Structures are given as C-alpha cells and as structure tokens.
Amino acid sequence: MDAALVIRNADVVTEDGIRRADVLVESGMIVAVGPDLTVGSAGRTVDATGHLLCPGFIDLHAHSALRPFDDPLLSAKVGQGFTTELICPDGLGPAPLSDATVDTRRRYLQGLEPSTNARWDWRSMESYLDALQSAAASANMTSCVPHSAVRESVMGNADRAPDRREMSAMKDLVADSLAAGGRAVSFGMIYAPGLYADTDELRQIAEIAAAYDVPLVPHVRNEAAGVIDSISEFVRVCEETGAHLHVSHVKLVGVPHLLSDLLHTLSEAQDRIRLTCDQYPYGAGSTLLSALLPGYAFDGGPRATLERVSDRSERERMARDMHAGLPHWENLFAACGPENIVITQAAGARRDTVSKTVAAIADETNTDPAIAVIDLLRDTELDACMIDHYSTEKVVREIFTSSGALVGSDGVFNPHPHPRLYGTAPRVLGRYALREQLITVPEAIRRLSTGPAEILGLTDRGVIAPDKRADLVLIDPARYLDTATYDEPHSFPPGVELVTVGGVPVWENGAHTGQRPGVVDGVPQAASTGDVR
C-alpha cells in the first residue's frame, strides 16, 4: 500500500485506550492503522516514537466566524491542536442577515468578532458559508445557526414577543440555515436581541432543531444566582420537543455554594433528555463589555444603546441597576466586581485602557465604576471587550471532573486575549490529564475529539481509524502544557510536533506551515489530494 504520509510507532489515543501503531494517510484520509504496517511508496515518513497521536481536537465554542477573512492561518487554534471549530455560538454570528440588519449586526459583533476584510455581502447562511470557504482557513469550520441573528433578521431589535407571522418566519429561517449546513442552533440569552425571547419562542425554535436532529447550544439566561432555573428552562424545552441539549460553558459566576445543585441538575436531567455540555478550564470569562449593561439598554439596537450611554438620565438609571441589580438579571458587574473585570479590547482613544481593571479605570478618571463602564462603551461606540474573573480553580475543576463536560475554548481574538485562546487544549490534555491525572488521557480525547464529533454528527472525524479524515495531532507528552497566562496570553504550548488537517501539515515543530486546507461543513468540496510529499 502506498501512502502520502506514514506515521510510525505512535502511541495512538482513542477514547478506549492507547496502543502503539503506525498510521497511513492517503488523499486526505486515514487508510490504515496497525503495528508494523507494510508500505510501498511513502511520500513522507514521521518517526513518532514516544509521542501521542490524537484525533484532531474539535473546539465546541469558537468565536472565529469572521477571523478567517483576516487571519486564515488561525495559529492560536491549530497551534494547540484544534482542527475543527464550531462557530457562531451564543446566538451570535454574521448570518443570516437582511439588508436592514447588516449594519446593526456588524456593529454589535465588532468587539467579539472584529474584522477588517470581511465584506458582509452575504445574506443567507448558505452564502455566508460559501464566503467562509473562499477565505480558505487552516482549520475546518462547522457552524451553529445563531438565534439572535435569526431574530434580528425577522423582527429587528425590539424587546417584545414575535407575532404568529414573525414566529413562522423565524422557524423557516432556522430550517433554511440548517439545510444549508448548520450543525446546531445556538442561543445567547444575555445578548441582544436573543435575550428578549420567552420560553415559548425557544420551544418553537427547538422543534426545528429536533426535526433536523441537531442540538440546542445555549448560553443560558443566568450563570450566577439564577443558573439552576436557567438550565432548567432549556431542559423543559427539550423534554417537550425531543431536542438534544448541549449547554455552553457550564460555570458558576460568583455562587460556589450552588456547586452541588448544579451538578445534581445536570445529572438528573440526563435521565430525562439527551444532555451534554462543554466547559473551558478557567475561572474567568471573556465577552463584550456591553454584557455588563441591563437588558433594556439594547432595546432598539446598537444606535439606541449608544443614545442611552450618552443620555444623562439613562446613564444614571443603568449605573444604579448595575450596582443594585434587577429581578432575574445575571448582573455580571455585581457578581464579579469591578476589580475583577479587565479590559481586553477598546477602540479609538480608549486603547490605553486595555489590560486595566474597571476599578483602576474608575480610580484614574475619578468616576463610579459603573459610570466608567458606560463611558468606555460610549467612547468606543460599543467596541470593547473584557475578561471577567468569577470563580476559583477548585470550583472549575470540580465541575470539569464531575460533569463530564466536553471542551470549548470560547476564545476571542482580542489584542490582550483570555489565555484560553491559546491554552485550552493543552490545559485539558497536558495539565489536567497528563500532569495532574484529574482525568485519563483517553477521557481527555473523548472530551476534545470523539464526543464533540458525535454530538455534531461529524462522522468523518473524531477517531483515528481507516476511512476517517486525517485530522491528526502529534504531541510530545513530556512537553505539551499550557503556557498562556492572563498577563502573557499570546503563548503557544510547547510539544506540538505535527498537526494535519485533511492530511496536510498545518503546524510542525512549533510553527505554522502556511497551509490552509480547512473545509467548511455544508459547502461542496473539491476532491482532496492530501499530498504532503
């Protein structure tokens, strides 16, 4: 048998164990796995003695929907072993759109999905995925259908329930987007306009997801004091519709005393519905700075929000509510505290605030911390992001070990990003599994590769076996470890010897190869040669 790539003597990892084997790759696919394989002509041979060979990692929560238009190499992701990314989580994404919503969607996403080169000339999910394929990223992309984009396309940014016609139009748009290649339906219940949806709206969207056999992937309404009720809302929706529930980034924001209740809620629900979840292995989040504002601030869209952050009476109202809270509102500002909120991106003249805490900015400007946030949003025209520290490492690890959570980085490409952008996979496999043995190495691969492939219906990847895509990660287990920190986040993990996407090396010996073989699921592909000679 001839092969373009032969990997010899690797410790091949599956969710069932580790075995010594050779792996042969031809035309982008794995063609044989076994000990001492006989090869005719080999384009390239890699001696993997003493190294772990893993199926490519799948990032279940990736804010990379626009990144390939500006940075198709995606080095921060492939450099740690991610070969597939699930984009458009949290109900947030650049499609579907209408002519009337292009500007508002673009403005709302600017802090989280900044892009200079994206043309925004698509309207449907199908045309967006075609444009994304044309960007030719190094990693594979598979997309959620983002609920907020759907809702905005149909009914704008109004804080109200849809009428019958609007609800029908939203369901049709979700169905069209799933038919175009969407693999899940995501919700962001703290992001506008999705946060205005009531449970009945979620239920009707879930009916479409169930019909297409794809999961609901929500950022639930409240991950602080209301976390149990917020997860339970989606559990009820899935009980009634038969949809699969996959809860995004399970966490406890400032409420460690709810740990037992959280784990019980997840475990008990798994007896009634198909429920999975993901987690990033850190006790801090990263998102839009505007997420600190009360929900009413977004009624009417970004222009209306900008008017509010400039209006004296509205500023005072928002600041008062940020300090005192509102019924059923998560209130990240109060849950984390201004001393634990760090600016990671700020446009224009406020770039000097990057890496500073809100508390420090308030001290420097002699303002109330809530007003300091509102000023930043006004001055940057909402183009600002943050890291919010909300939990201890002990709670993070207990959730991770007890819940069976899969892995999603939730990485955001900010100037001073959260370390999870570079460090998620090596923290799970390198630190939690190899170093500290919180979980086994095969269990880490279930969480990073096999499990994500299964819930997304990606039957061509997630395991190292014949007739599967040659998305592979070869690591040195003695060196592979997360090195990114909150102070120095731009740090690639050592020990990543080789990453292939469709058999093509994209990362080798600590550096990107420049190759861009990634595919977008749902878009027809030309035949791959997988030529690595």
C-alpha positions as CSV (number, residue, x, y, z in Angstrom):
1,M,0.0,0.0,0.0
2,D,1.3,3.5,-0.9
3,A,0.8,6.4,1.4
4,A,1.4,10.1,1.2
5,L,2.2,10.2,4.9
6,V,3.4,7.4,7.2
7,I,3.5,7.9,10.9
8,R,5.5,5.2,12.6
9,N,5.4,3.8,16.2
10,A,3.0,6.4,17.6
11,D,1.1,5.9,20.8
12,V,-2.3,6.2,19.2
13,V,-5.0,7.6,21.5
14,T,-8.7,6.7,21.4
15,E,-11.4,7.1,24.0
16,D,-10.9,3.4,24.7
17,G,-7.2,3.5,25.4
18,I,-3.6,3.9,24.0
19,R,-1.9,1.5,21.6
20,R,1.3,1.5,19.7
21,A,0.6,1.6,15.9
22,D,1.6,3.0,12.5
23,V,-0.9,5.3,10.7
24,L,-1.0,5.6,6.9
25,V,-2.6,8.6,5.2
26,E,-3.5,9.0,1.5
27,S,-5.7,11.5,-0.3
28,G,-6.5,13.3,3.0
29,M,-7.9,10.1,4.7
30,I,-6.6,7.6,7.1
31,V,-6.2,4.3,5.1
32,A,-4.6,2.0,7.7
33,V,-3.9,1.8,11.4
34,G,-1.9,-1.0,12.9
35,P,1.5,-2.2,14.1
36,D,4.4,-2.6,11.7
37,L,2.4,-1.8,8.5
38,T,4.0,-2.6,5.2
39,V,4.2,0.4,2.9
40,G,5.1,0.5,-0.8
41,S,5.8,4.1,-1.7
42,A,5.8,6.7,1.1
43,G,5.7,10.4,0.4
44,R,6.9,11.2,3.9
45,T,7.6,9.2,7.0
46,V,7.5,10.6,10.5
47,D,9.0,8.7,13.5
48,A,6.6,9.2,16.3
49,T,8.3,7.0,18.9
50,G,7.4,8.2,22.4
51,H,4.7,10.6,21.1
52,L,0.9,10.7,21.5
53,L,-1.0,10.7,18.2
54,C,-4.5,12.1,18.8
55,P,-7.5,12.7,16.6
56,G,-7.8,16.4,15.8
57,F,-9.4,18.4,18.6
58,I,-12.8,20.0,18.0
59,D,-13.4,23.4,19.6
60,L,-17.1,23.4,20.6
61,H,-17.2,27.1,21.3
62,A,-15.2,29.2,18.8
63,H,-15.7,32.9,18.1
64,S,-13.9,32.5,14.7
65,A,-16.8,33.3,12.3
66,L,-15.0,36.3,10.8
67,R,-11.4,35.6,11.8
68,P,-10.5,33.6,8.6
69,F,-11.2,36.7,6.5
70,D,-8.3,38.5,8.3
71,D,-6.2,35.7,9.7
72,P,-6.9,32.4,7.8
73,L,-3.9,30.6,9.5
74,L,-5.7,30.6,12.8
75,S,-2.4,29.9,14.5
76,A,-3.7,30.3,18.1
77,K,-6.1,27.4,17.4
78,V,-4.1,25.0,15.2
79,G,-1.0,25.6,17.3
80,Q,-2.7,23.8,20.2
81,G,-4.3,21.0,18.1
82,F,-7.7,22.3,17.2
83,T,-8.5,21.2,13.7
84,T,-12.3,21.9,13.6
85,E,-14.1,24.8,15.2
86,L,-17.8,25.2,15.9
87,I,-18.5,28.8,15.1
88,C,-21.5,31.2,15.8
89,P,-22.1,30.1,19.4
90,D,-24.0,32.2,22.0
91,G,-26.7,33.1,19.3
92,L,-24.0,35.4,17.9
93,G,-23.0,35.2,14.2
94,P,-22.8,37.2,11.0
95,A,-25.6,35.2,9.2
96,P,-28.4,35.1,8.4
97,L,-28.9,38.7,7.6
98,S,-31.3,41.1,5.9
99,D,-30.4,44.3,4.1
100,A,-31.9,46.2,7.1
101,T,-29.8,44.4,9.7
102,V,-26.3,44.3,8.2
103,D,-25.1,47.4,9.9
104,T,-26.6,46.7,13.3
105,R,-25.3,43.1,13.3
106,R,-21.8,44.2,12.2
107,R,-21.7,46.9,14.9
108,Y,-22.9,44.6,17.6
109,L,-20.3,41.9,16.8
110,Q,-17.4,44.3,16.3
111,G,-15.9,43.8,19.8
112,L,-16.3,40.0,19.8
113,E,-15.7,39.2,16.1
114,P,-13.6,42.1,14.8
115,S,-12.8,42.0,11.1
116,T,-11.4,44.4,8.6
117,N,-11.5,42.2,5.5
118,A,-15.0,40.6,5.8
119,R,-17.1,42.0,3.0
120,W,-20.5,41.4,4.6
121,D,-22.0,40.8,1.2
122,W,-23.8,37.6,2.2
123,R,-27.4,37.4,3.5
124,S,-28.3,33.7,3.9
125,M,-26.4,31.1,5.9
126,E,-25.6,29.4,2.6
127,S,-24.0,32.4,1.1
128,Y,-22.0,33.2,4.3
129,L,-20.7,29.6,4.4
130,D,-19.7,29.9,0.8
131,A,-17.8,33.1,1.6
132,L,-16.1,31.5,4.6
133,Q,-14.9,28.6,2.4
134,S,-13.4,31.1,-0.1
135,A,-11.4,32.5,2.8
136,A,-9.5,29.2,2.9
137,A,-8.8,28.8,6.6
138,S,-6.2,26.3,8.0
139,A,-8.8,24.6,10.2
140,N,-12.2,23.2,9.4
141,M,-15.3,25.2,10.3
142,T,-18.8,24.0,11.2
143,S,-21.5,26.4,12.2
144,C,-24.3,26.9,14.6
145,V,-27.4,28.8,13.4
146,P,-27.3,31.8,15.7
147,H,-30.7,32.6,17.2
148,S,-30.0,36.4,17.7
149,A,-29.1,36.8,14.0
150,V,-32.3,35.0,13.0
151,R,-34.5,37.0,15.4
152,E,-32.9,40.3,14.3
153,S,-33.4,39.4,10.6
154,V,-37.1,38.9,11.1
155,M,-38.1,41.4,13.8
156,G,-35.2,43.8,14.4
157,N,-34.0,44.5,18.0
158,A,-37.4,45.0,19.6
159,D,-38.0,43.9,23.2
160,R,-41.2,42.0,22.6
161,A,-42.6,38.6,21.7
162,P,-42.9,37.7,18.0
163,D,-46.4,37.6,16.4
164,R,-47.5,34.5,14.6
165,R,-46.2,35.6,11.3
166,E,-42.8,36.5,12.7
167,M,-42.5,33.2,14.6
168,S,-43.2,31.3,11.5
169,A,-40.6,33.3,9.6
170,M,-38.0,32.6,12.2
171,K,-38.7,28.9,12.1
172,D,-38.4,28.9,8.4
173,L,-35.1,30.8,8.5
174,V,-33.7,28.4,11.0
175,A,-34.8,25.5,8.8
176,D,-33.2,27.0,5.7
177,S,-30.0,27.7,7.6
178,L,-29.8,24.1,8.9
179,A,-30.5,22.8,5.4
180,A,-27.5,25.0,4.2
181,G,-25.1,23.2,6.6
182,G,-25.8,24.4,10.1
183,R,-25.0,21.7,12.7
184,A,-26.6,23.2,15.8
185,V,-28.8,26.1,16.9
186,S,-27.2,28.5,19.4
187,F,-28.8,30.9,21.8
188,G,-27.2,33.8,23.8
189,M,-29.7,34.6,26.5
190,I,-27.6,37.6,27.7
191,Y,-27.1,39.0,24.2
192,A,-29.4,41.2,22.2
193,P,-31.8,40.6,20.7
194,G,-31.9,36.9,21.7
195,L,-32.3,37.8,25.4
196,Y,-35.8,39.1,24.7
197,A,-37.0,35.6,23.7
198,D,-39.5,34.0,26.1
199,T,-39.7,30.2,26.7
200,D,-42.4,29.7,24.1
201,E,-40.1,31.2,21.4
202,L,-37.3,28.9,22.5
203,R,-39.7,25.9,22.4
204,Q,-40.8,26.7,18.8
205,I,-37.2,27.1,17.6
206,A,-36.3,23.8,19.3
207,E,-39.0,22.0,17.3
208,I,-37.0,22.8,14.2
209,A,-33.7,21.7,15.8
210,A,-35.3,18.4,16.8
211,A,-36.7,17.8,13.3
212,Y,-33.1,18.2,11.9
213,D,-31.6,16.2,14.8
214,V,-29.2,18.9,15.8
215,P,-28.5,20.2,19.4
216,L,-29.7,23.4,21.0
217,V,-26.5,25.1,22.2
218,P,-27.4,27.8,24.7
219,H,-25.6,30.4,26.8
220,V,-28.3,30.3,29.4
221,R,-30.0,33.4,30.8
222,N,-28.2,33.4,34.1
223,E,-25.0,31.7,35.2
224,A,-25.0,33.3,38.6
225,A,-27.7,33.1,41.2
226,G,-30.3,32.0,38.6
227,V,-28.2,29.3,37.0
228,I,-30.4,26.4,38.1
229,D,-33.6,27.9,36.8
230,S,-31.9,29.0,33.6
231,I,-30.6,25.5,32.7
232,S,-33.9,24.0,33.8
233,E,-35.7,26.3,31.3
234,F,-33.9,24.6,28.4
235,V,-34.3,21.2,30.0
236,R,-38.1,21.7,29.9
237,V,-37.9,22.9,26.3
238,C,-36.0,19.8,25.3
239,E,-38.3,17.5,27.2
240,E,-41.3,18.9,25.3
241,T,-39.7,18.9,21.9
242,G,-37.3,15.9,21.9
243,A,-34.3,18.2,21.0
244,H,-30.8,17.4,22.2
245,L,-29.5,20.0,24.7
246,H,-25.8,21.0,24.8
247,V,-25.2,23.6,27.5
248,S,-22.4,26.0,26.6
249,H,-19.6,26.8,29.0
250,V,-21.1,25.4,32.2
251,K,-20.0,27.6,35.1
252,L,-20.9,29.3,38.4
253,V,-20.5,33.1,38.4
254,G,-19.8,34.1,42.0
255,V,-22.0,31.4,43.5
256,P,-19.8,28.5,44.6
257,H,-22.4,27.4,47.1
258,L,-24.5,26.2,44.2
259,L,-22.0,23.6,43.0
260,S,-23.9,20.6,44.3
261,D,-27.2,21.9,43.0
262,L,-25.6,22.5,39.6
263,L,-24.2,19.0,39.3
264,H,-27.4,17.4,40.5
265,T,-29.4,19.4,37.9
266,L,-27.2,18.2,35.1
267,S,-27.1,14.6,36.3
268,E,-30.9,14.4,36.9
269,A,-31.7,16.0,33.5
270,Q,-29.5,13.4,31.7
271,D,-32.0,10.8,32.9
272,R,-34.8,12.6,31.0
273,I,-33.3,14.1,27.9
274,R,-30.1,13.8,25.8
275,L,-27.9,16.4,27.6
276,T,-24.3,17.2,27.1
277,C,-22.3,20.3,28.0
278,D,-18.9,21.9,27.4
279,Q,-16.5,23.9,29.6
280,Y,-13.4,26.0,29.3
281,P,-10.9,25.1,32.0
282,Y,-10.6,28.6,33.6
283,G,-12.3,30.6,36.3
284,A,-12.8,33.7,34.1
285,G,-14.9,34.5,31.1
286,S,-14.3,36.9,28.2
287,T,-17.0,38.7,26.2
288,L,-18.4,42.0,25.2
289,L,-18.1,44.8,27.7
290,S,-21.7,45.7,26.9
291,A,-22.8,42.5,28.6
292,L,-22.4,44.4,31.9
293,L,-25.4,46.6,31.0
294,P,-29.0,45.7,31.9
295,G,-31.0,44.1,29.1
296,Y,-33.2,47.1,28.4
297,A,-30.1,49.0,27.3
298,F,-30.2,47.1,24.0
299,D,-33.9,47.6,23.0
300,G,-33.9,49.1,19.6
301,G,-30.4,48.0,18.6
302,P,-26.9,49.5,18.8
303,R,-27.8,53.0,17.8
304,A,-30.4,53.1,20.6
305,T,-27.8,51.7,23.0
306,L,-25.4,54.4,22.1
307,E,-28.0,57.1,22.7
308,R,-28.7,55.6,26.1
309,V,-25.0,55.6,27.2
310,S,-24.8,59.3,26.2
311,D,-28.1,60.3,27.9
312,R,-27.6,61.6,31.5
313,S,-30.8,60.1,33.0
314,E,-30.3,56.8,31.2
315,R,-26.7,56.6,32.4
316,E,-27.8,57.2,36.0
317,R,-30.5,54.6,35.6
318,M,-28.1,51.9,34.2
319,A,-25.4,52.6,36.8
320,R,-28.0,52.3,39.6
321,D,-29.2,49.0,38.3
322,M,-25.7,47.7,37.8
323,H,-25.0,48.3,41.4
324,A,-28.4,47.2,42.8
325,G,-29.4,44.5,40.3
326,L,-32.7,43.7,38.7
327,P,-35.0,40.7,39.2
328,H,-33.9,37.6,37.2
329,W,-30.9,39.5,35.7
330,E,-27.5,37.9,35.9
331,N,-25.6,41.2,36.5
332,L,-22.0,40.3,35.8
333,F,-20.9,43.7,37.1
334,A,-22.0,43.0,40.6
335,A,-21.3,39.2,40.5
336,C,-17.6,39.7,39.5
337,G,-16.9,43.2,40.9
338,P,-15.1,46.0,39.0
339,E,-11.8,44.9,40.5
340,N,-12.1,41.6,38.7
341,I,-13.1,42.9,35.3
342,V,-10.2,43.5,32.9
343,I,-10.5,45.4,29.5
344,T,-9.1,43.3,26.6
345,Q,-10.2,45.5,23.7
346,A,-11.1,49.2,23.5
347,A,-11.4,51.1,20.2
348,G,-10.1,54.5,19.4
349,A,-8.7,56.9,22.0
350,R,-9.5,54.4,24.8
351,R,-6.9,51.8,23.7
352,D,-4.9,52.9,26.8
353,T,-7.5,51.1,29.0
354,V,-6.6,47.6,27.6
355,S,-5.2,45.3,30.4
356,K,-6.6,47.6,33.1
357,T,-9.4,46.7,35.5
358,V,-12.6,48.6,35.6
359,A,-11.8,49.6,39.2
360,A,-8.4,51.0,38.2
361,I,-10.0,53.0,35.3
362,A,-12.6,54.4,37.7
363,D,-9.9,55.5,40.1
364,E,-7.9,57.1,37.3
365,T,-10.9,59.0,36.0
366,N,-12.4,59.7,39.4
367,T,-15.7,58.1,38.5
368,D,-18.0,55.5,39.8
369,P,-17.0,52.1,38.3
370,A,-20.4,51.6,36.6
371,I,-20.1,55.0,35.0
372,A,-16.6,54.1,33.9
373,V,-18.0,51.1,32.1
374,I,-20.7,53.3,30.5
375,D,-18.1,55.9,29.5
376,L,-16.0,53.2,27.8
377,L,-18.9,51.9,25.8
378,R,-19.8,55.5,24.8
379,D,-16.3,56.4,23.8
380,T,-15.6,53.2,21.9
381,E,-19.1,53.1,20.3
382,L,-19.6,49.7,22.0
383,D,-16.3,48.3,20.6
384,A,-14.9,47.0,23.8
385,C,-14.4,43.6,25.4
386,M,-13.4,42.3,28.9
387,I,-12.2,39.4,31.0
388,D,-14.4,38.8,34.0
389,H,-12.9,36.7,36.8
390,Y,-15.8,34.9,38.6
391,S,-14.7,31.6,40.1
392,T,-12.0,29.7,41.9
393,E,-9.9,26.9,40.3
394,K,-11.3,24.5,42.8
395,V,-14.8,25.0,41.5
396,V,-13.7,24.9,37.9
397,R,-12.0,21.5,38.4
398,E,-14.9,20.0,40.3
399,I,-17.3,20.9,37.5
400,F,-14.9,19.5,35.0
401,T,-14.3,16.2,36.7
402,S,-17.9,15.6,37.8
403,S,-20.0,16.8,34.9
404,G,-18.2,15.0,32.0
405,A,-18.0,18.3,30.2
406,L,-16.6,18.4,26.7
407,V,-14.3,21.2,25.7
408,G,-14.9,24.6,24.1
409,S,-12.3,27.3,24.3
410,D,-14.7,30.3,23.9
411,G,-11.5,32.1,22.7
412,V,-11.8,35.7,21.4
413,F,-9.2,37.3,19.2
414,N,-8.7,40.5,21.2
415,P,-5.4,42.5,21.5
416,H,-5.0,41.2,25.0
417,P,-7.0,37.9,24.9
418,H,-8.0,35.5,27.6
419,P,-5.3,32.8,27.8
420,R,-7.9,30.2,26.8
421,L,-7.4,31.4,23.2
422,Y,-4.0,29.7,23.2
423,G,-4.2,27.4,26.2
424,T,-7.5,25.4,26.4
425,A,-6.5,22.1,24.8
426,P,-3.1,21.8,26.5
427,R,-4.7,22.8,29.8
428,V,-7.1,19.9,29.5
429,L,-4.8,17.2,28.0
430,G,-1.4,18.5,29.1
431,R,-2.2,19.7,32.6
432,Y,-5.5,18.0,33.8
433,A,-4.7,14.6,32.2
434,L,-1.0,14.1,31.7
435,R,0.3,16.1,34.7
436,E,-2.3,16.0,37.3
437,Q,-4.3,13.0,36.3
438,L,-7.7,14.5,37.1
439,I,-8.9,12.5,34.1
440,T,-7.2,9.9,31.9
441,V,-5.7,10.6,28.6
442,P,-8.3,8.6,26.7
443,E,-11.0,10.5,28.6
444,A,-9.4,13.8,27.6
445,I,-9.6,12.7,23.9
446,R,-13.3,11.8,24.4
447,R,-13.8,15.4,25.6
448,L,-11.6,17.0,23.0
449,S,-12.3,14.9,19.9
450,T,-14.7,11.9,19.9
451,G,-17.5,13.4,22.0
452,P,-17.7,16.7,20.0
453,A,-17.7,14.8,16.7
454,E,-20.6,12.7,17.9
455,I,-22.9,15.5,19.1
456,L,-22.3,17.4,15.8
457,G,-22.8,14.4,13.6
458,L,-19.3,14.7,12.2
459,T,-19.0,11.0,11.4
460,D,-15.8,11.5,9.3
461,R,-13.6,12.6,12.2
462,G,-13.0,12.4,16.0
463,V,-11.2,9.0,15.9
464,I,-8.1,7.5,14.4
465,A,-9.4,4.8,12.2
466,P,-9.5,3.8,8.5
467,D,-11.8,5.9,6.3
468,K,-11.7,8.9,8.7
469,R,-10.3,12.3,7.9
470,A,-6.6,12.6,8.5
471,D,-7.1,15.4,11.1
472,L,-4.3,14.5,13.5
473,V,-2.3,15.9,16.4
474,L,1.1,14.6,17.3
475,I,2.4,15.8,20.7
476,D,5.3,15.2,23.0
477,P,3.6,14.3,26.3
478,A,6.6,15.4,28.3
479,R,6.4,19.0,26.9
480,Y,2.8,19.6,26.0
481,L,1.4,22.1,28.5
482,D,-0.5,25.4,28.6
483,T,1.9,28.3,29.0
484,A,-0.5,31.2,28.2
485,T,-1.4,33.3,31.3
486,Y,-3.6,36.3,31.9
487,D,-0.5,38.6,31.9
488,E,1.1,36.9,28.9
489,P,-1.7,35.3,26.9
490,H,0.0,35.1,23.5
491,S,1.9,31.9,24.2
492,F,1.8,28.7,22.2
493,P,2.1,25.4,24.0
494,P,5.3,23.5,23.6
495,G,5.4,20.0,22.4
496,V,3.1,20.2,19.4
497,E,5.2,18.3,16.8
498,L,2.7,18.0,14.0
499,V,-0.9,18.9,13.2
500,T,-2.6,17.8,10.0
501,V,-5.9,18.9,8.5
502,G,-7.1,16.5,5.9
503,G,-3.6,15.0,5.8
504,V,-1.9,18.4,5.1
505,P,0.5,19.6,7.8
506,V,-0.6,23.0,9.1
507,W,1.7,23.1,12.2
508,E,5.1,21.5,12.5
509,N,7.8,21.8,15.2
510,G,6.2,24.8,16.9
511,A,5.4,26.8,13.7
512,H,2.7,27.2,11.2
513,T,3.4,25.7,7.7
514,G,1.3,28.3,5.9
515,Q,-1.0,25.6,4.5
516,R,-4.8,26.3,4.5
517,P,-6.6,23.1,3.8
518,G,-9.6,23.6,6.1
519,V,-13.1,22.9,4.8
520,V,-16.5,24.4,5.8
521,D,-19.1,21.8,6.6
522,G,-22.1,22.1,4.3
523,V,-20.2,23.6,1.4
524,P,-19.5,21.2,-1.5
525,Q,-15.7,20.4,-1.6
526,A,-13.4,19.7,-4.5
527,A,-11.6,16.3,-4.1
528,S,-8.6,16.5,-1.8
529,T,-5.3,15.1,-2.7
530,G,-3.9,15.1,0.8
531,D,-0.5,15.5,-0.8
532,V,2.2,16.0,1.8
533,R,5.1,14.9,-0.3
